[in-house]
Amino acid sequence: MFKISPLRKRQFTGGIVGVLIGICVVLFLTLKSSEEYISLGPMNEGHDDLSCVTCHADAKGNLSQQIQSNIQFAIGMREHNVDFGTQDVTVENCLQCHDRPNDRHPNHRFSEPRFKEIIKVIDATTCITCHSEHNGERVTVAAVNYCMNCHQDLKVEEDPIDVAHETLIAEEQWNTCIQCHDFHGNHRYEVPTKLQDTIPMQTINAYLKGGKDPYGTDKKYIGLSEPEWIKLNLNKK
């Protein structure tokens, strides 16, 4: 009678177990309910209800092609590497929901030649410089004194505030900018005329970390929800 080698049995059993584990892992990774476990961190304020695919589109090609292309890149057989698993999130991903005509500081503005040196200090051409995702915050830039990079020579005619902008700049009180003005200019609110009436930095910092909006809830624009984003992309096809 023909006998199967115990080693062959173990190899066969191991192969079956490996395939089953692989299937379970793939199924787990594709379930929407599993996203919170595989996420790099908590979604930023306002993105709580978004699923991974809203920002992370599948990379081009299948897994084998992606591995092969990146190996070729590593050994110098191709000029560029390729995305693995999912495509890198870019400004275009953000603008699908947040692009609007009334933005005072649109990212494309900083691609102008006059900002060439400034973007070496703070790259405002990309959203993630200030809004890095998976941190559970609104703004993740290290310091909110970023206005100093472009407004050192600011002159305000008929200055409306009791402490002149020229004085604030000379004294390098750059934090006071955001105490009066929201960077993208999306809020409708009355800007104070006295420095003592501006929003305290403690309140501003709490807002940037995900707290209550101190500029008010009256906004000129609200980003698209995921259902609106899906509908918009379906209409483009």
CORNORKA-V658524 format. One record per residue. N is the residue number from 1. RES is the residue in one letter. PSI is psi as a letter, one per 30 degrees, with the letter a starting at -180 (none if undefined). NEAR is the number of other C-alpha atoms within 10 Angstrom. Layout:
n = {N/N}
res = {RES/RES}
psi = {PSI/PSI}
near = {NEAR/NEAR}
This chain:
n = {1/2/3/4/5/6/7/8/9/10/11/12/13/14/15/16/17/18/19/20/21/22/23/24/25/26/27/28/29/30/31/32/33/34/35/36/37/38/39/40/41/42/43/44/45/46/47/48/49/50/51/52/53/54/55/56/57/58/59/60/61/62/63/64/65/66/67/68/69/70/71/72/73/74/75/76/77/78/79/80/81/82/83/84/85/86/87/88/89/90/91/92/93/94/95/96/97/98/99/100/101/102/103/104/105/106/107/108/109/110/111/112/113/114/115/116/117/118/119/120/121/122/123/124/125/126/127/128/129/130/131/132/133/134/135/136/137/138/139/140/141/142/143/144/145/146/147/148/149/150/151/152/153/154/155/156/157/158/159/160/161/162/163/164/165/166/167/168/169/170/171/172/173/174/175/176/177/178/179/180/181/182/183/184/185/186/187/188/189/190/191/192/193/194/195/196/197/198/199/200/201/202/203/204/205/206/207/208/209/210/211/212/213/214/215/216/217/218/219/220/221/222/223/224/225/226/227/228/229/230/231/232/233/234/235/236/237}
res = {M/F/K/I/S/P/L/R/K/R/Q/F/T/G/G/I/V/G/V/L/I/G/I/C/V/V/L/F/L/T/L/K/S/S/E/E/Y/I/S/L/G/P/M/N/E/G/H/D/D/L/S/C/V/T/C/H/A/D/A/K/G/N/L/S/Q/Q/I/Q/S/N/I/Q/F/A/I/G/M/R/E/H/N/V/D/F/G/T/Q/D/V/T/V/E/N/C/L/Q/C/H/D/R/P/N/D/R/H/P/N/H/R/F/S/E/P/R/F/K/E/I/I/K/V/I/D/A/T/T/C/I/T/C/H/S/E/H/N/G/E/R/V/T/V/A/A/V/N/Y/C/M/N/C/H/Q/D/L/K/V/E/E/D/P/I/D/V/A/H/E/T/L/I/A/E/E/Q/W/N/T/C/I/Q/C/H/D/F/H/G/N/H/R/Y/E/V/P/T/K/L/Q/D/T/I/P/M/Q/T/I/N/A/Y/L/K/G/G/K/D/P/Y/G/T/D/K/K/Y/I/G/L/S/E/P/E/W/I/K/L/N/L/N/K/K}
psi = {k/k/k/k/k/e/e/e/e/e/e/e/e/e/e/e/e/e/e/e/e/e/e/e/e/e/e/e/f/f/k/e/f/f/e/f/f/f/k/f/l/k/k/l/k/f/g/e/g/k/l/e/f/e/e/i/l/k/l/k/l/l/e/e/e/e/e/e/e/e/e/e/e/e/g/g/f/l/e/k/l/l/k/k/d/l/l/k/k/l/e/e/e/e/f/f/f/g/k/l/f/g/k/f/i/k/e/f/e/g/f/k/e/f/g/e/e/e/f/f/e/j/i/g/f/k/e/f/e/f/h/k/l/h/f/g/l/e/k/g/k/e/k/g/g/f/f/f/f/f/g/e/g/k/k/j/k/h/k/f/l/f/j/k/e/e/e/e/e/e/g/h/i/f/f/f/e/f/f/e/k/k/e/f/h/f/k/j/l/j/k/l/f/k/e/f/g/l/k/k/e/e/e/e/e/e/e/f/g/g/a/k/j/f/f/l/f/j/k/f/k/k/l/k/l/e/e/e/e/e/e/e/e/e/f/f/none}
near = {3/4/5/8/9/9/9/10/11/11/12/12/12/12/12/12/12/12/12/12/12/12/12/11/11/11/11/15/14/10/9/11/10/12/14/13/10/10/11/11/12/14/21/19/19/13/17/10/10/13/15/14/11/16/17/15/14/14/15/14/14/11/12/8/13/18/17/12/19/18/15/15/15/13/8/11/11/12/8/11/15/19/15/18/16/14/14/14/12/13/15/13/16/16/15/16/17/14/17/15/7/12/15/13/13/18/16/11/13/17/14/9/9/10/16/12/11/14/15/9/10/14/18/21/18/18/18/17/14/18/16/16/19/14/17/19/21/22/22/18/15/9/9/19/15/19/14/16/14/10/11/13/10/11/12/10/7/7/12/13/12/11/13/16/19/15/10/14/18/12/9/13/13/19/18/20/19/18/20/20/18/14/14/11/15/18/17/13/14/10/15/16/14/13/15/10/11/16/18/16/14/8/15/20/14/15/18/19/17/17/14/13/13/14/20/11/11/11/12/12/15/11/16/15/15/16/11/12/15/12/11/14/11/9/8/6/5}
